[in-house]
Amino acid sequence: MSGEKKCALALGLIFTLLGIAGLIPSLVSLPSAAMVDSAPISADQLPATAGANYSAAYLRGFGYVFGLFPTNLLHNIAHLAIGVFGLYSATGDRGAFNYNRFFAISYLALGIMGLIPVANHLFGFMPIFGNNVWLNLATGAIAAYYAFVWHPQNADSAALS
C-alpha cells in the first residue's frame, strides 16, 4: 500500500470515527461556565444537567466531542462525509492522491479560518475554534505532505538504497 493510500485511509478512519463519536450523546459534553469566552453559545443558554433539557440542547447540536472538539450536527455529518470519502479514496492511487490534495487545501484553509475571530464558526454553520484549529491544521499538513511533497518514486529510490 502506497503512502498516499495510507494517508487517505488514516484520515478517513480518524474523521469517520470523529463523526460517529459526535452522534453519540454520551461522548459529547455541553460547555461549562468556564468556556463562555471561547464558545459562541454561552453556558447559560444550555442546560448543565442531564434530563429532557439535555436532549433539547443536544438536538440544537452544540457540544464538545470527548470534551475537546467543539461540534454540532452539521459538523458531525461533514466529518462522516469526509471520512467515508477518505476510506473510499484509499482504494485507488489516483483517488488517494486527489483526496489528499482536496483535504490538505480544505483543512488548512479551515484551520486558518479558525484563527480569525469573525470566521471561527464557519459563518454560523460549524464551530471551527478551540481544539478544532490545531486538529484541522495538523491533519491538513499531513495530507499536504502526501499530496504535494511525497512522491512514489522517492519511496522506491529510498527502498533501493
NORFENPE-V660150 format. One record per pair of residues at least 24 apart in sequence whose C-alpha atoms are under 10 Angstrom apart, sorted by the first residue. I is the first residue (numbers start at 0). J is the second residue. D is the distance in Angstrom with one decimal. If there is no record, write none. Layout:
I|J|D, I|J|D
This chain:
0|89|9.2, 0|90|9.4, 0|91|9.7, 0|92|9.1, 1|89|9.4, 1|91|9.6, 1|92|7.7, 1|95|9.3, 1|150|9.6, 1|151|7.3, 1|154|8.9, 2|92|9.5, 2|95|9.2, 2|96|9.6, 2|145|7.1, 2|146|10.0, 2|149|8.2, 2|150|8.6, 2|151|7.7, 2|154|8.6, 3|88|9.8, 3|89|7.8, 3|91|9.4, 3|92|7.1, 3|93|9.0, 3|94|9.2, 3|95|5.7, 3|96|6.0, 3|97|9.4, 3|98|9.1, 3|99|7.3, 3|142|8.5, 3|144|9.4, 3|145|5.7, 3|146|7.4, 3|149|8.3, 3|150|8.5, 3|151|8.5, 4|85|9.1, 4|86|9.1, 4|88|7.7, 4|89|4.6, 4|90|7.1, 4|91|7.2, 4|92|6.5, 4|93|9.1, 4|94|8.5, 4|95|5.3, 4|96|7.7, 4|98|9.5, 4|99|9.0, 4|145|9.2, 5|86|9.8, 5|89|7.0, 5|90|9.8, 5|95|8.5, 5|145|9.6, 6|85|8.8, 6|86|10.0, 6|89|8.0, 6|95|7.9, 6|96|9.3, 6|98|9.5, 6|99|7.5, 6|138|9.7, 6|141|7.8, 6|142|6.8, 6|144|9.6, 6|145|7.2, 6|146|9.5, 7|82|8.9, 7|84|8.9, 7|85|5.2, 7|86|6.7, 7|87|8.7, 7|88|6.7, 7|89|5.3, 7|90|9.1, 7|91|10.0, 7|92|9.9, 7|94|8.9, 7|95|5.6, 7|96|8.1, 7|97|9.5, 7|98|6.8, 7|99|6.3, 7|102|9.1, 7|142|7.8, 7|145|9.1, 8|82|8.6, 8|83|9.4, 8|84|9.5, 8|85|6.0, 8|86|5.2, 8|87|8.2, 8|88|7.8, 8|89|5.3, 8|90|8.5, 8|95|8.3, 9|82|9.1, 9|85|8.2, 9|86|8.2, 9|89|9.0, 9|138|10.0, 10|81|8.6, 10|82|6.7, 10|83|9.6, 10|84|9.7, 10|85|6.5, 10|86|8.1, 10|89|9.6, 10|98|9.8, 10|99|8.9, 10|102|9.0, 10|138|7.5, 10|139|9.6, 10|141|9.2, 10|142|8.2, 11|78|9.0, 11|79|8.7, 11|80|9.2, 11|81|6.8, 11|82|3.8, 11|83|6.0, 11|84|6.9, 11|85|4.1, 11|86|4.9, 11|87|8.3, 11|88|8.6, 11|89|8.3, 11|98|9.8, 12|79|9.5, 12|81|9.7, 12|82|6.1, 12|83|7.9, 12|85|7.7, 12|86|6.9, 13|78|9.0, 13|79|9.6, 13|81|9.8, 13|82|7.0, 13|85|9.6, 13|138|9.7, 14|75|9.0, 14|77|8.9, 14|78|5.2, 14|79|6.3, 14|80|8.4, 14|81|6.7, 14|82|4.6, 14|83|8.1, 14|84|9.8, 14|85|8.6, 14|86|9.8, 15|75|9.0, 15|76|9.4, 15|77|9.4, 15|78|6.2, 15|79|4.8, 15|80|7.6, 15|81|7.4, 15|82|4.3, 15|83|6.2, 15|84|9.2, 15|85|8.8, 15|86|8.6, 16|75|9.8, 16|78|8.4, 16|79|7.7, 16|82|7.9, 16|83|9.8, 17|64|7.8, 17|65|9.4, 17|68|9.4, 17|70|9.9, 17|74|9.8, 17|75|7.4, 17|76|9.9, 17|78|6.6, 17|79|7.5, 17|82|8.6, 18|64|9.3, 18|70|9.4, 18|72|9.1, 18|73|9.8, 18|74|7.8, 18|75|4.5, 18|76|6.4, 18|77|7.5, 18|78|4.8, 18|79|4.7, 18|80|8.3, 18|81|9.1, 18|82|7.9, 18|83|9.8, 19|64|10.0, 19|75|7.2, 19|76|8.7, 19|78|8.4, 19|79|6.9, 19|82|10.0, 20|64|6.8, 20|65|8.1, 20|75|8.3, 20|79|9.9, 21|60|9.5, 21|61|10.0, 21|62|8.5, 21|63|8.1, 21|64|5.6, 21|65|8.5, 21|68|9.3, 21|69|9.5, 21|70|7.1, 21|71|7.7, 21|72|7.7, 21|74|8.5, 21|75|5.7, 21|76|8.9, 21|78|9.1, 21|79|9.6, 22|57|9.4, 22|60|9.5, 22|64|9.0, 22|70|9.8, 22|71|9.0, 22|72|7.5, 22|75|6.8, 22|76|8.8, 23|64|9.0, 24|53|9.4, 24|54|8.6, 24|57|7.4, 24|58|9.9, 24|62|9.3, 24|64|9.0, 25|64|9.2, 25|65|9.0, 26|62|9.5, 26|63|8.2, 26|64|5.8, 26|65|5.4, 26|66|7.7, 27|57|8.5, 27|60|9.8, 27|61|8.8, 27|62|5.7, 27|63|5.2, 27|64|4.5, 27|65|6.0, 27|66|6.6, 27|67|9.1, 27|68|9.1, 27|69|9.1, 27|70|8.5, 27|71|9.6, 28|53|9.9, 28|57|9.1, 28|61|8.9, 28|62|5.4, 28|63|5.1, 28|64|6.6, 28|65|7.1, 28|66|5.6, 28|67|8.8, 28|68|9.7, 28|69|9.3, 28|70|10.0, 29|53|8.6, 29|56|8.2, 29|57|8.2, 29|60|9.7, 29|61|7.3, 29|62|4.7, 29|63|6.3, 29|64|9.2, 29|66|8.0, 29|69|9.4, 30|61|8.4, 30|62|6.3, 30|63|7.0, 30|66|8.4, 30|69|8.9, 31|62|10.0, 37|128|7.8, 37|129|7.3, 38|62|9.6, 38|69|8.3, 38|120|9.5, 38|126|8.6, 38|128|8.1, 38|129|8.5, 39|119|9.3, 39|120|7.9, 39|123|9.3, 39|126|8.3, 39|128|9.4, 60|125|9.9, 61|125|9.1, 61|126|8.5, 62|126|9.7, 63|130|9.8, 67|129|8.2, 67|130|6.3, 67|131|8.3, 68|126|9.0, 68|127|8.7, 68|128|8.5, 68|129|7.1, 68|130|5.4, 68|131|5.6, 68|132|9.2, 68|134|8.7, 69|120|9.9, 69|125|8.7, 69|126|6.0, 69|127|7.2, 69|128|7.2, 69|129|7.2, 69|130|7.4, 69|131|6.8, 70|125|6.9, 70|126|5.9, 70|127|8.1, 70|128|9.6, 70|131|8.8, 71|124|8.6, 71|125|6.6, 71|126|7.3, 72|124|9.6, 72|125|8.5, 73|124|7.2, 73|125|6.6, 73|126|9.5, 74|124|8.1, 74|125|5.5, 74|126|7.5, 74|127|9.1, 75|125|9.2, 77|125|9.3, 95|145|9.4, 95|146|8.8, 96|142|9.2, 96|145|7.6, 96|146|5.9, 96|147|9.1, 96|150|9.9, 97|146|7.6, 98|142|8.5, 98|146|8.4, 99|139|8.5, 99|140|10.0, 99|141|8.7, 99|142|5.0, 99|143|6.7, 99|144|8.7, 99|145|6.7, 99|146|5.3, 99|147|8.8, 100|139|9.2, 100|142|6.9, 100|143|6.5, 100|144|9.3, 100|145|8.2, 100|146|5.1, 100|147|7.5, 101|139|9.4, 101|142|8.7, 101|143|9.1, 101|146|8.8, 102|135|9.6, 102|138|8.4, 102|139|6.4, 102|140|9.4, 102|141|9.6, 102|142|6.4, 102|143|7.9, 102|146|9.1, 103|135|9.1, 103|136|8.8, 103|137|9.7, 103|138|7.6, 103|139|4.3, 103|140|6.4, 103|141|7.6, 103|142|5.0, 103|143|4.8, 103|144|8.5, 103|145|9.0, 103|146|7.5, 103|147|9.2, 104|139|7.1, 104|140|9.1, 104|142|8.7, 104|143|7.5, 104|146|9.7, 105|135|9.0, 105|136|9.9, 105|139|7.6, 106|132|9.2, 106|134|8.9, 106|135|5.2, 106|136|6.5, 106|137|8.8, 106|138|7.3, 106|139|4.9, 106|140|8.4, 106|142|9.0, 106|143|9.6, 107|132|9.2, 107|133|9.8, 107|134|9.8, 107|135|6.4, 107|136|5.3, 107|137|8.3, 107|138|8.2, 107|139|5.0, 107|140|7.0, 107|142|9.5, 107|143|8.7, 108|135|8.6, 108|136|8.3, 108|139|8.6, 109|135|6.6, 109|136|7.8, 109|139|9.0, 110|134|7.9, 110|135|5.1, 110|136|5.0, 110|137|8.7, 110|138|9.7, 110|139|8.2, 111|135|8.8, 111|136|7.7
